[in-house]
Amino acid sequence: MKPQFLITIEPSRADLDATMGVEEQRVVGEHFEYLKHLHGKGVVLFAGRTTDEKNMRGLIVVMAADKAAARALLEADPAVQAGIFRGRVEDFLVVLK
């Protein structure tokens, strides 16, 4: 089994949920489709987000060859490329699912 990594993403601005424009909504939709595609390929094990609008974060657990490959997945995310989200990658181990 490939190593697992936790990708944590957060909005690039605190009021994103309340102020998201039409173009940002479209790109966030692309972000969701990107994750669904990776999930279908078995790369994304699971993904979700917090519901507290004051501390919104997305958590994505992926399998990748190494941390650089996991970072490449983050950087290929349409919402990260558009500057809507920013994120980080950490080593991770799923112990229950």
C-alpha positions as CSV (number, residue, x, y, z in Angstrom):
1,M,0.0,0.0,0.0
2,K,1.2,3.5,-0.9
3,P,2.0,6.0,1.9
4,Q,-0.9,8.1,3.1
5,F,-0.9,11.9,3.5
6,L,-3.3,14.4,5.0
7,I,-4.0,17.5,2.9
8,T,-5.5,20.3,4.8
9,I,-7.0,23.2,2.8
10,E,-8.4,26.5,4.0
11,P,-9.9,29.5,2.3
12,S,-7.5,32.2,1.2
13,R,-9.8,34.7,2.9
14,A,-11.8,34.3,6.1
15,D,-15.2,35.4,4.7
16,L,-15.1,33.2,1.6
17,D,-18.3,31.3,2.3
18,A,-20.2,34.5,2.7
19,T,-18.7,36.4,-0.2
20,M,-18.0,33.8,-2.8
21,G,-18.6,35.1,-6.3
22,V,-20.0,33.2,-9.3
23,E,-16.6,32.5,-10.7
24,E,-15.3,31.3,-7.4
25,Q,-18.3,29.0,-7.0
26,R,-17.6,27.5,-10.5
27,V,-14.0,26.9,-9.5
28,V,-15.0,25.3,-6.1
29,G,-17.3,23.1,-8.2
30,E,-14.2,22.1,-10.2
31,H,-12.4,21.4,-7.0
32,F,-15.1,19.0,-5.9
33,E,-15.1,17.2,-9.3
34,Y,-11.3,16.9,-9.1
35,L,-11.6,15.2,-5.6
36,K,-14.4,12.9,-6.9
37,H,-12.2,11.9,-9.9
38,L,-9.2,11.2,-7.5
39,H,-11.6,9.2,-5.2
40,G,-12.8,7.1,-8.1
41,K,-9.1,6.3,-8.9
42,G,-8.5,5.3,-5.3
43,V,-6.1,8.2,-4.7
44,V,-8.4,10.0,-2.3
45,L,-9.4,7.8,0.6
46,F,-11.8,10.3,2.1
47,A,-12.5,14.0,2.2
48,G,-14.6,16.4,4.2
49,R,-14.7,19.8,5.7
50,T,-15.5,21.5,9.0
51,T,-18.8,23.2,9.3
52,D,-17.7,26.2,11.4
53,E,-17.7,29.1,9.0
54,K,-15.2,31.0,11.2
55,N,-12.7,28.2,11.0
56,M,-13.4,26.4,7.8
57,R,-11.0,23.7,6.7
58,G,-11.0,20.8,4.3
59,L,-9.4,17.5,5.2
60,I,-8.4,15.1,2.4
61,V,-6.6,11.9,3.0
62,V,-4.7,10.6,-0.1
63,M,-2.4,7.8,-1.1
64,A,0.7,8.9,-3.0
65,A,4.1,7.6,-3.8
66,D,5.7,10.2,-1.5
67,K,5.1,13.7,0.0
68,A,6.2,15.4,-3.3
69,A,3.5,13.5,-5.2
70,A,0.9,14.4,-2.5
71,R,1.9,18.0,-2.8
72,A,1.5,17.8,-6.6
73,L,-2.1,16.6,-6.0
74,L,-2.7,19.7,-3.8
75,E,-1.1,22.0,-6.3
76,A,-3.1,20.6,-9.2
77,D,-6.4,21.3,-7.4
78,P,-8.3,24.0,-9.4
79,A,-9.2,26.0,-6.3
80,V,-5.6,26.0,-5.1
81,Q,-4.4,27.1,-8.6
82,A,-7.0,29.9,-8.6
83,G,-5.9,31.1,-5.1
84,I,-9.2,30.4,-3.6
85,F,-7.8,27.8,-1.2
86,R,-4.3,27.2,0.2
87,G,-3.1,24.1,1.8
88,R,-0.4,21.9,3.3
89,V,0.6,18.2,3.2
90,E,1.5,16.1,6.2
91,D,2.4,12.5,6.7
92,F,-0.6,10.5,7.9
93,L,-1.7,7.0,8.7
94,V,-5.3,5.8,8.6
95,V,-5.7,3.4,11.5
96,L,-9.5,2.9,11.3
97,K,-11.9,3.4,8.4
